[in-house]
Amino acid sequence: MKKSMLAGLAMAALLFGAAGESAAAGLVARISVSSQTMTVSHYGRVIHTWPVSTARGGYFTPRGSYRPTRLNRMWYSRKYHMSPMPYSVFFRGGYAVHGTGYVKQLGRPASHGCVRLATGNAAMFYSLVRQVGPGNTRIVVVN
């Protein structure tokens, strides 16, 4: 098989969900930038679907498949005026899934790049990641 064909298959698996994704990770959070939703599956069974806010115009939410790198019950963004980021699950550098008080914006792009959730939903996700472990969690961001 040609390298370009293999690369295309790998990208398709990443964007549309690899067949073994739920087997490789007990907990999968699939964030759809186009629908501004996050669907959480536990061993392949959908347990939550929540509205989110990803990057607004001029900012970017990274696409790809990630494992959580760190968890903070409360984090304050040094980059954005010490804004509170409750129940932060960081997945790439300073990008995280976290709670927000700006719930009226959920369901449309509004962030500087992070994935914002209602704080109660972020607390549930944070708790699930702690329970199953970051090594058994996958965060997948797709268009």
N, C-alpha and C positions, 0 to 999 in steps of 0.2 A: 504494500500500500504506500502511496506517495506521502511525503512529509506534510504537504499542504492539506491533503485529505484527512490525515490523522489530526492535524491542528484544528481543522474545521469540525471534526467529530468531538474533539475535546471541548471546543468552545460551545458547541450545541449542548453537550452534557452539562456544562456549567450554567448556561443560560436557562435551560429548560428543566434542569433537575436530573442529575445522574440517577440511573436505575438503582444503584446500590446506596444512594445517599442516606436513606433512613437506616440502613444496616450499618453504615460507617459511623453514624452519629445518632445517639439516642434521642437527642433534641435538635430540631432544625427550625430556625426562624428564617422564613423566606420573605424578603422585603421586596415588594413590587413598586418601583418608582412611578410607573405609569398609572397604577391604580391607587397609590398612596395607602397601601395596606401591608400589614405584617401578619403572616399566617404561621402559627407555631404548631409543629407536629411533634409528637412523642412516639418514637418507634413506628413512624409512618401514619399514625392516626392524628388527624387535625383536632387540636384541643382548644385553640383560640384563633380568632381573626380580629385584628384591631386596626382602626385608622391610625395613620402615622403622618408626620410631616418630614419630608426629606429636604434637600437643598433647594432654596429659592434661586431665582435668576441671579447670575453672577457668582454663584457658589456651586460646589460639586459634592455629591455623595458617591464614594467609590463603589464601583460594581465589582463583583467577584464573590468568591467563597472563602470564608475566614473562620478561624477558631477564636474564641474570646482570648484576649491577651491579659486582661486584668479586670477586676470588679471593684467598684467603690460604692458603698451604700450612699455616700454623699460626696460629690466632687464639685469644685468650683472652677469654672473656666478662667484660667489666667489670660487667655487670648481675648476673651469677650467679656471684659469688665466684671470678672468674678461671678458670672451668671451661675446660678445653682443648676446642677445636673444630678438630680436624685436617681438612685438605683442605676448607676452607669455600668454598662457592660461594654468595655472597649474592645474593638475588633481590628482596628488598623490605625496605628499611631494615636492621634488625638480624636479619632472618630469613634463614636459610641452610640449604642442604643440607650436612651435614658428618658426619664420622666420630664414633663413640662407642665407649667401652669397655664400655658397658652393653648388651652383645649379648643377654643373657637377656630384655631388655625388647622387643627388635625383634619386630615383628608385632603390637604393641599400643600404644595411646597412652601415652606416657611423658614427653614433652618439655615444655619451656616454650613451644613454638610452632615451633621449628625442625624440620627433617626430618632425623632421625638415621639413619645407615647404619652397618653394620660398617665399620671403618676401611679395610680393604682395598678394599671396594666404593667407599667415598668417594674413595679415591686413584685408582681407575680412572675414576670419573665426572669428577673434577677434571682428570685428564690428558686425557680426551676433550674437555672444554670448552676447555682450553688449545689442543688440536690444531685444533678446528674454529673456535674463536673465540667469545667471548660474543655477538657480533652474529649468529652462525649457530646459536645455541642458544636453545631455548625451554623454560622450566620451567612446567608446567601442573599446578595443584593443583585437584582435583575432590573432591566429596563421595564 
